Amino acid sequence: MPDFVTVARVGELPPGTARQVTVEGRWIGLFNIGGVYHAVDNLCLHRGGPLCEGSIRGSVVTCPWHGWQFDVTSGALVQDPTVGVSHHETRVAGDEIQVKLSD
């Protein structure tokens, strides 16, 4: 069973921003939405674009390559919520932002 992994420190990722982190060899997009951290697989389903480099409006990130949109609070594709990228559990422990990969 996966454990939580420290990927950043509180204060390193201001609200409304994102960055790529690596957890157990997997690229994860870490997003700060209004002070709450969310983690999703960082590769767009369309052509593998880096989601963390896309524009963020509310909780929706737009892939910078071809405009596919994902809700980072769930990983769901906005255009078809029946599919999406994996969403991973996050927590703050002290000043550490941690991610636990979903099964």
BALOBA-1460 file (C-alpha; in Angstrom, 3 decimals):
// residues 103
<rec num="1" residu="m" x="0.000" y="0.000" z="0.000"/>
<rec num="2" residu="p" x="1.461" y="3.405" z="-0.965"/>
<rec num="3" residu="d" x="2.589" y="5.828" z="1.704"/>
<rec num="4" residu="f" x="2.495" y="9.615" z="1.780"/>
<rec num="5" residu="v" x="5.582" y="11.203" z="0.207"/>
<rec num="6" residu="t" x="6.772" y="14.756" z="0.913"/>
<rec num="7" residu="v" x="6.853" y="16.710" z="-2.360"/>
<rec num="8" residu="a" x="7.054" y="20.377" z="-1.300"/>
<rec num="9" residu="r" x="6.856" y="22.748" z="1.640"/>
<rec num="10" residu="v" x="3.982" y="25.039" z="2.511"/>
<rec num="11" residu="g" x="4.730" y="28.466" z="1.053"/>
<rec num="12" residu="e" x="6.613" y="27.130" z="-1.973"/>
<rec num="13" residu="l" x="3.438" y="26.878" z="-4.067"/>
<rec num="14" residu="p" x="1.289" y="30.034" z="-3.893"/>
<rec num="15" residu="p" x="-2.491" y="29.805" z="-4.455"/>
<rec num="16" residu="g" x="-3.419" y="29.548" z="-8.129"/>
<rec num="17" residu="t" x="-0.138" y="27.915" z="-9.141"/>
<rec num="18" residu="a" x="1.112" y="24.415" z="-9.918"/>
<rec num="19" residu="r" x="4.310" y="22.447" z="-10.332"/>
<rec num="20" residu="q" x="5.385" y="19.012" z="-11.376"/>
<rec num="21" residu="v" x="6.614" y="16.645" z="-8.685"/>
<rec num="22" residu="t" x="7.695" y="13.023" z="-8.901"/>
<rec num="23" residu="v" x="6.196" y="10.389" z="-6.615"/>
<rec num="24" residu="e" x="7.481" y="6.821" z="-6.909"/>
<rec num="25" residu="g" x="8.694" y="7.537" z="-10.446"/>
<rec num="26" residu="r" x="5.362" y="9.023" z="-11.565"/>
<rec num="27" residu="w" x="4.906" y="12.611" z="-12.780"/>
<rec num="28" residu="i" x="2.285" y="14.355" z="-10.683"/>
<rec num="29" residu="g" x="0.849" y="17.845" z="-11.069"/>
<rec num="30" residu="l" x="0.580" y="19.524" z="-7.666"/>
<rec num="31" residu="f" x="-1.923" y="22.412" z="-7.590"/>
<rec num="32" residu="n" x="-2.738" y="24.996" z="-4.925"/>
<rec num="33" residu="i" x="-6.381" y="25.979" z="-5.352"/>
<rec num="34" residu="g" x="-7.348" y="28.604" z="-2.791"/>
<rec num="35" residu="g" x="-4.915" y="27.236" z="-0.220"/>
<rec num="36" residu="v" x="-5.962" y="23.595" z="-0.712"/>
<rec num="37" residu="y" x="-3.504" y="21.251" z="-2.407"/>
<rec num="38" residu="h" x="-4.565" y="18.802" z="-5.116"/>
<rec num="39" residu="a" x="-2.528" y="16.209" z="-6.978"/>
<rec num="40" residu="v" x="-3.341" y="14.603" z="-10.335"/>
<rec num="41" residu="d" x="-1.380" y="12.688" z="-12.937"/>
<rec num="42" residu="n" x="0.470" y="15.386" z="-14.867"/>
<rec num="43" residu="l" x="0.006" y="13.957" z="-18.376"/>
<rec num="44" residu="c" x="-3.000" y="15.064" z="-20.423"/>
<rec num="45" residu="l" x="-5.007" y="12.162" z="-21.826"/>
<rec num="46" residu="h" x="-4.919" y="13.638" z="-25.326"/>
<rec num="47" residu="r" x="-1.204" y="13.840" z="-26.181"/>
<rec num="48" residu="g" x="0.581" y="13.770" z="-22.818"/>
<rec num="49" residu="g" x="0.840" y="17.534" z="-22.360"/>
<rec num="50" residu="p" x="2.149" y="18.765" z="-18.984"/>
<rec num="51" residu="l" x="-1.004" y="19.812" z="-17.105"/>
<rec num="52" residu="c" x="0.896" y="21.742" z="-14.431"/>
<rec num="53" residu="e" x="2.084" y="24.160" z="-17.136"/>
<rec num="54" residu="g" x="-1.479" y="24.993" z="-18.198"/>
<rec num="55" residu="s" x="-3.581" y="27.974" z="-17.198"/>
<rec num="56" residu="i" x="-5.687" y="27.598" z="-14.069"/>
<rec num="57" residu="r" x="-9.137" y="29.122" z="-13.642"/>
<rec num="58" residu="g" x="-10.895" y="28.165" z="-10.432"/>
<rec num="59" residu="s" x="-10.235" y="24.445" z="-10.078"/>
<rec num="60" residu="v" x="-9.894" y="23.814" z="-13.827"/>
<rec num="61" residu="v" x="-6.543" y="23.501" z="-15.572"/>
<rec num="62" residu="t" x="-6.309" y="23.798" z="-19.352"/>
<rec num="63" residu="c" x="-3.651" y="21.684" z="-21.047"/>
<rec num="64" residu="p" x="-1.157" y="24.050" z="-22.689"/>
<rec num="65" residu="w" x="-0.825" y="21.856" z="-25.789"/>
<rec num="66" residu="h" x="-4.384" y="21.367" z="-27.097"/>
<rec num="67" residu="g" x="-6.809" y="22.891" z="-24.590"/>
<rec num="68" residu="w" x="-8.256" y="19.836" z="-22.879"/>
<rec num="69" residu="q" x="-9.572" y="20.844" z="-19.449"/>
<rec num="70" residu="f" x="-9.440" y="18.923" z="-16.186"/>
<rec num="71" residu="d" x="-10.910" y="19.616" z="-12.752"/>
<rec num="72" residu="v" x="-7.918" y="19.168" z="-10.447"/>
<rec num="73" residu="t" x="-10.165" y="18.486" z="-7.434"/>
<rec num="74" residu="s" x="-11.275" y="15.200" z="-9.021"/>
<rec num="75" residu="g" x="-9.128" y="14.626" z="-12.122"/>
<rec num="76" residu="a" x="-12.258" y="14.570" z="-14.308"/>
<rec num="77" residu="l" x="-12.132" y="15.798" z="-17.898"/>
<rec num="78" residu="v" x="-14.450" y="18.816" z="-18.050"/>
<rec num="79" residu="q" x="-15.677" y="17.942" z="-21.549"/>
<rec num="80" residu="d" x="-16.528" y="14.333" z="-20.499"/>
<rec num="81" residu="p" x="-16.513" y="13.749" z="-16.717"/>
<rec num="82" residu="t" x="-16.746" y="9.972" z="-17.193"/>
<rec num="83" residu="v" x="-13.001" y="9.963" z="-17.962"/>
<rec num="84" residu="g" x="-10.028" y="11.783" z="-16.495"/>
<rec num="85" residu="v" x="-6.585" y="11.580" z="-14.971"/>
<rec num="86" residu="s" x="-5.930" y="9.923" z="-11.623"/>
<rec num="87" residu="h" x="-6.461" y="12.104" z="-8.560"/>
<rec num="88" residu="h" x="-4.222" y="11.469" z="-5.555"/>
<rec num="89" residu="e" x="-4.691" y="12.157" z="-1.859"/>
<rec num="90" residu="t" x="-2.803" y="15.109" z="-0.392"/>
<rec num="91" residu="r" x="-2.184" y="16.311" z="3.136"/>
<rec num="92" residu="v" x="-0.167" y="18.887" z="5.014"/>
<rec num="93" residu="a" x="1.979" y="17.537" z="7.850"/>
<rec num="94" residu="g" x="3.654" y="20.388" z="9.688"/>
<rec num="95" residu="d" x="5.094" y="22.437" z="6.832"/>
<rec num="96" residu="e" x="5.337" y="19.494" z="4.413"/>
<rec num="97" residu="i" x="2.945" y="18.951" z="1.510"/>
<rec num="98" residu="q" x="2.550" y="15.218" z="0.996"/>
<rec num="99" residu="v" x="1.003" y="13.076" z="-1.726"/>
<rec num="100" residu="k" x="-0.189" y="9.476" z="-1.593"/>
<rec num="101" residu="l" x="-0.670" y="7.777" z="-4.957"/>
<rec num="102" residu="s" x="-4.087" y="6.260" z="-5.569"/>
<rec num="103" residu="d" x="-4.265" y="2.528" z="-6.198"/>
